Amino acid sequence: VSQYFTEQFGVRLECVSVKHCPLAYGVVLHDTVHDWKIVYSGDTRPCANLAKAGRGALLAIHEATLEDAMHAEAVDKNHCTATEAVEVCVDHMVAYRTVLTHFSQR
């Protein structure tokens, strides 16, 4: 079953444990035919596992719930600030493009 989508459609889906709550995962969708990746973080603190799995992604979609001035709250609630999300995607994942999501209503 794990090879079905790769063999039939040329895509592989990888779930990566992230730093949020138990059983929280990010997702890496890898096109095995054309060799590109799309990464979706879900809610998380900066996560080396996700950056490694998504290295060289065409697109990284990463949550940035809190503004930089709310860093302590981001740590407490296991979310990223905007700067942390950009650092993960640009500096560590080296994604070609980054989209930030999950902005707080504050």
C-alpha positions, 0 to 999 in steps of 0.5 A, a space after each residue: 500500500 505504501 508504494 501504491 501512489 508512488 507507482 501509480 501516480 508518481 507521488 510520495 506522501 511523507 508525514 513528519 512529526 513536528 513540535 506542537 502536540 502529541 501526534 502533530 505532523 507536517 507533510 511533504 508531498 514529493 513528485 517522484 517523476 519531476 523531483 519537486 516537493 511541497 511542504 506543509 508545516 501544520 502548527 509547530 515550533 521550528 522543527 529540524 525534522 521537517 526542514 530536513 525532510 523538505 530540504 530543497 522544496 519547491 514550495 514551503 507552506 509554514 504557519 506563522 501564528 504570532 508576530 515576533 514581539 510575541 516570541 515567549 507566547 509562541 514558545 509557550 503555545 508551540 507555534 512559530 513567529 513570522 521570522 522563525 517560519 521564514 528562517 526554517 523555510 529559507 535558511 534551513 529548508 532552502 525552499 524556492 518559495 515560502 507561503 506563511 499561514 495561520 496568522 493570529 487575529 491579534 
